[in-house]
Amino acid sequence: MFAAFSRYADFTGRSGRSEYWLFFLFQCLLAFGMTFGPLVMAMLGLSLLVPAARILCAVTLVATLVPGLSVTVRRLHDTGLTGWMALLLLPSVPVNATDSLMNVLVMQSYFGNARLAWQGIALVMSNPLMSQWIHLMPAARTVAAVSALALLVVLCLKGTAGPNAYGDIPPDNTRENTGEPRAANPVSTADDVPARLRPLSSAGASQPASGFGRRR
C-alpha cells in the first residue's frame, strides 16, 4: 500500500500483484467507510460530525486517484501489456459519479433532511440530459461491469518472466515472475557431516587403529 504512495505519479516501470492488490484493498475500505460511515455516525447520535467525516473521506479518496491509476498502469506493464488498457475503467466513471450523487441525496433523509433530498432528486430528474442519462443507466452499468471485469482478469495475470519492454522485475514479485521453483532442501554430503560423526571407511575399518589384534 505504501509502495504505491511512494510512487505517487510514476506511470513507468512495473508493479507486482501484491503492491496492486494491497492498494486496491485500501481503496475499497476507504470507499466503504465513505458510504456507510456517515450513516453509522448518525445512528450513534454523532450527526454533527458527519459533514467533517464526509469531507475527510472525500479528500482522501480524491488523493488516492492518481496513485491508484499509476499502480494500475504499472501492473499492466508487469504483464507485458500497455498501460492504455486502464481506459477500460472509463465507463465506470459516470456510473459511479451518478451513484454517489444519488446516494448523497437519498441519505439526506436519514439525517432529517428529507425535504432537501427530494428537492435534489426532483432537480436532477427535471434536467433533460440527466433524465435521459438516468434511463440509460442500466445499459451503462452493463458496459461498465463488463469492461471492469475484463480489466480485473488482466490484473490478476502473472507478470512476465524476466525483464520486459517496461523494465525489470518488480522487487515484490521477483520469485513469482521468474517462475523459478522454490529451492529444495539441500542434500547433505560427506563434507557437511562433522568428522566425529562420519562412519569409518572400509579401508580404515579393516585395519585396527591400535596394536591389539595384530599377529606377533
Secondary structure, DSSP 4 states (H G I P E B T S, - for coil): -HHHHHTTT--SS---HHHHHHHHHHHHHHHHHHHHHHHHHHHTT-GGGHHHHHHHHHHHHHHTHHHHHHHHHHHHHHTT--GGGGGGGTTHHHHHHHHHHHHHHHHGGGGT-HHHHHHHHHHHHHSHHHHHHHHHHHHHHHHHHHHHHHHHHHHTSPPPSS-BTTBS--GGGHHHHHTPPPPPPPPP-GGGS-GGGSPPPHHHHHS-SSSTT---
